Amino acid sequence: MQLDPDEGVDGLLDPSGDDTIVTATNRVGRRVPNLVVAGIDESEILAYAPAMVCDRVHWDTVDDFDARALIPDLGMPAYTRQWSDGQHRVWVPEGSGYDAREVIREWCLAHDVEAVNIRVEAKVPFRDLDAIPGTLLPDLIAAAVDWLYPRLYAIRRKIVADLDLIDDQDVRSMMYLFVSDHADRYDAGREGRNGTLNFLAFMIGKLRTWPQDAARNAYGRGVVSDRQTLSRAADVIAATEQRPATEEELAGALRTSVTDLRKREQAISTLSGMRNYQSLVSGSSDGDQLDLVQVASDVDVEFDATTHDRNAQLTRSIMAAVNNPESGGRRAQDPLALAAVYLSFWEDLSRPEVARELDVLPKTAAAAVTRVLDSVAATGLQ
């Protein structure tokens, strides 16, 4: 199904109406309707929270944290709102983002809050949805999901196919959270070739990339990006050379070595657990198809396979070491330990460099790595 986020949706409305439009891709479509909740049009509901242009500061913390605690100490107008991903976000007046970041950094240090990866996005649209009275906001979001859910079957199926442990009955609640997360950035003043963008058309545009974004959040941006890069490279070589891609060509697409390519494939297979996983190197999960890959004669396959298996065991041990199922926080994994180990051993950074990257004290970074190494050593892997 083809969706055009800017202009409308083809075939989703009753064609008997007079709301025909020509989309940005020159297709004939129908304008999506304005939502009405309790007899109130969406424009009146959202008028309680007028659109602004702000700078957004967002970050993560090692322990649970409520960003509302620091708002009074920022020294500038500020808003905060929790998204379902658990990150902390603060919106401040346009041009104040980097000043706010430094205040937040100092505040966290003074209050023993370990803040990770504090970053700024400038000039983003924002609505203070807390200003909408009563239940109008949740009712508006529910009405949007009621309209979108039955019409976006292809997107729903891709979510279920790409994300392990997600079933059909989970998708509706996930869509509600997605719409709720993105409602604060809806810009009612955005103009397209067919007029002003309404709330449903905006959400359709966001939902087009929902499966890819969800996969990146679940499995890591690098994993998904590697899969897409290798898939494109394999398609290009198959089309131009009329043969399967060699390992060297696929490694070249990632600007890496054949050995590293195999490590990345194993990491994807072991860590992502994608329900529809297929081998990146072989192009198939079927053992009968492994001969599709051409291996250069100077590659020591036996050595690589042995090293490959050991690396997989080591990866599983590291993931077990940073996993804490008894954690009372938002997540079972320790994000600081995982990031510190990755930067130390996959990016070859020193402890001070790791500390600078994660914006923590060197001793904190060193302690995180030591915790993981001690746990791995206990498994007998050296």
Secondary structure as the mmCIF struct_conf table of DSSP 4:
data_model
#
loop_
_struct_conf.conf_type_id
_struct_conf.id
_struct_conf.beg_label_comp_id
_struct_conf.beg_label_asym_id
_struct_conf.beg_label_seq_id
_struct_conf.end_label_comp_id
_struct_conf.end_label_asym_id
_struct_conf.end_label_seq_id
STRN STRN1 LEU A 3 ASP A 4
TURN_TY1_P TURN_TY1_P1 PRO A 5 GLU A 7
STRN STRN2 GLY A 8 VAL A 9
TURN_TY1_P TURN_TY1_P2 ASP A 10 GLY A 11
BEND BEND1 LEU A 12 LEU A 13
TURN_TY1_P TURN_TY1_P3 PRO A 15 SER A 16
BEND BEND2 GLY A 17 ASP A 18
STRN STRN3 THR A 20 VAL A 22
TURN_TY1_P TURN_TY1_P4 ALA A 24 THR A 25
BEND BEND3 ASN A 26 ASN A 26
STRN STRN4 VAL A 28 ARG A 30
HELX_LH_PP_P HELX_LH_PP_P1 ARG A 31 LEU A 35
STRN STRN5 VAL A 36 VAL A 37
TURN_TY1_P TURN_TY1_P5 ALA A 38 GLY A 39
STRN STRN6 ILE A 40 ASP A 41
HELX_RH_AL_P HELX_RH_AL_P1 GLU A 42 LEU A 46
TURN_TY1_P TURN_TY1_P6 ALA A 47 TYR A 48
BEND BEND4 ALA A 49 ALA A 49
STRN STRN7 MET A 52 THR A 61
BEND BEND5 VAL A 62 ASP A 63
HELX_RH_3T_P HELX_RH_3T_P1 ALA A 67 ALA A 69
TURN_TY1_P TURN_TY1_P7 LEU A 70 LEU A 70
HELX_RH_3T_P HELX_RH_3T_P2 ILE A 71 ASP A 73
BEND BEND6 LEU A 74 MET A 76
STRN STRN8 TYR A 79 THR A 80
TURN_TY1_P TURN_TY1_P8 SER A 84 ASP A 85
STRN STRN9 HIS A 88 PRO A 93
TURN_TY1_P TURN_TY1_P9 GLU A 94 GLY A 95
HELX_RH_AL_P HELX_RH_AL_P2 GLY A 97 ALA A 110
TURN_TY1_P TURN_TY1_P10 HIS A 111 ASP A 112
STRN STRN10 ALA A 115 PHE A 126
HELX_RH_3T_P HELX_RH_3T_P3 LEU A 129 ALA A 131
BEND BEND7 ILE A 132 ILE A 132
TURN_TY1_P TURN_TY1_P11 GLY A 134 THR A 135
HELX_RH_AL_P HELX_RH_AL_P3 LEU A 136 LEU A 148
HELX_RH_3T_P HELX_RH_3T_P4 TYR A 149 ARG A 151
HELX_RH_AL_P HELX_RH_AL_P4 TYR A 153 ASP A 162
BEND BEND8 LEU A 163 LEU A 163
TURN_TY1_P TURN_TY1_P12 ASP A 164 LEU A 165
HELX_RH_AL_P HELX_RH_AL_P5 ASP A 168 HIS A 182
HELX_RH_3T_P HELX_RH_3T_P5 ALA A 183 ARG A 185
TURN_TY1_P TURN_TY1_P13 ALA A 188 GLY A 189
STRN STRN11 GLU A 191 GLY A 192
TURN_TY1_P TURN_TY1_P14 ARG A 193 ASN A 194
STRN STRN12 GLY A 195 THR A 196
HELX_RH_AL_P HELX_RH_AL_P6 PHE A 199 LEU A 207
TURN_TY1_P TURN_TY1_P15 ARG A 208 THR A 209
HELX_RH_AL_P HELX_RH_AL_P7 TRP A 210 TYR A 219
HELX_RH_AL_P HELX_RH_AL_P8 ARG A 221 GLU A 241
BEND BEND9 GLN A 242 ARG A 243
HELX_LH_PP_P HELX_LH_PP_P2 PRO A 244 THR A 246
HELX_RH_AL_P HELX_RH_AL_P9 GLU A 247 ALA A 253
TURN_TY1_P TURN_TY1_P16 LEU A 254 ARG A 255
BEND BEND10 THR A 256 THR A 256
HELX_RH_AL_P HELX_RH_AL_P10 VAL A 258 ALA A 267
HELX_RH_PI_P HELX_RH_PI_P1 ILE A 268 SER A 272
TURN_TY1_P TURN_TY1_P17 ARG A 275 ASN A 276
TURN_TY1_P TURN_TY1_P18 LEU A 280 SER A 282
BEND BEND11 GLY A 283 GLY A 283
BEND BEND12 SER A 285 SER A 285
HELX_RH_3T_P HELX_RH_3T_P6 GLY A 287 LEU A 292
BEND BEND13 VAL A 293 VAL A 293
HELX_LH_PP_P HELX_LH_PP_P3 GLN A 294 ALA A 296
TURN_TY1_P TURN_TY1_P19 SER A 297 ASP A 298
BEND BEND14 VAL A 299 VAL A 299
HELX_RH_AL_P HELX_RH_AL_P11 VAL A 301 ALA A 321
TURN_TY1_P TURN_TY1_P20 VAL A 322 VAL A 322
STRN STRN13 ASN A 323 ASN A 323
TURN_TY1_P TURN_TY1_P21 PRO A 325 GLU A 326
BEND BEND15 GLY A 329 ARG A 330
BEND BEND16 ALA A 332 ALA A 332
STRN STRN14 GLN A 333 GLN A 333
HELX_RH_AL_P HELX_RH_AL_P12 PRO A 335 PHE A 345
TURN_TY1_P TURN_TY1_P22 TRP A 346 TRP A 346
BEND BEND17 GLU A 347 GLU A 347
HELX_RH_AL_P HELX_RH_AL_P13 ARG A 351 LEU A 358
TURN_TY1_P TURN_TY1_P23 ASP A 359 ASP A 359
BEND BEND18 VAL A 360 VAL A 360
HELX_RH_AL_P HELX_RH_AL_P14 PRO A 362 ALA A 377
TURN_TY1_P TURN_TY1_P24 ALA A 378 GLY A 380
#
